[in-house]
Amino acid sequence: ASFWGSGGTAAPWGTVNYHDTFNGTVWATSTNMSTGVFGSASCGTSSDSMIMGGDGGVGDATTDARTLCQRWNGSSWSTSTGGTLNTARNFHAGGGKTSEAWVVSGAPTGGGNYTATSENWNGTTWTNSSANIIARGSCFGDGSLTEGWVTGGQKATGVSGTLLTTEHYDGTTWSAGASITEQRNSGTGGGFGDRYNSGFV
């Protein structure tokens, strides 16, 4: 088993570009990301992965949404092989792999102004896809491009509360799925490309 993690924040408040890998036994420091971000989405494996969007931590530290995608090839990070998102976003969800990925929702401008837009990646270009049912931020999800899911998160400005609804994605259309048991946001989730039979939050 191998895993990886990168980006985030550290005290005092600010982005970091740290990158660690796990070989099934221990975590080890790896090559730093090109640009530190937090509130991003990710996809791929410890040797072939991508960080999609996120927040640069400038100004309000939650309103510096980025279109930047950063690609890891097992030895170095690149900002020229993952394309750029059509919509800058942070605190969004995403999944897939470096040859076919997706992102959805998040905050293009911060302050709870969440979007319902989604985008697909074909290994070369990001293209806009259909809107999801509920615009949400601080949400989480996973899965492949044709069997993805997003759940939880916060409702948009003017609508109080935290969500427990789930949506499924087939690469083209979003549809309602079963709700999680507790309202939550800013979590994480996983599953191996099957929105129906395996996943966790």
Buried (B, 14 or more C-beta within 10 A) or exposed (E): EEEBBBBBBEEEEEBBBBBBBBEEEEEEEBBBBBBBBBBBBBBBEBEBBBBBBBBBBEEEBBBBBBBBBBBBEEEEBEBEBBBBBBBBBBBBBBBBBBBBBBBBBBBBBBEBBBBBBBBBBEEEEBEEBBBBBBBBBBBBBBBBBBBBBBBBBBBBEEEEEBBBBBBBBBBEEBEEBEEBEEBBBBEEBBBEBEBEEEBEB
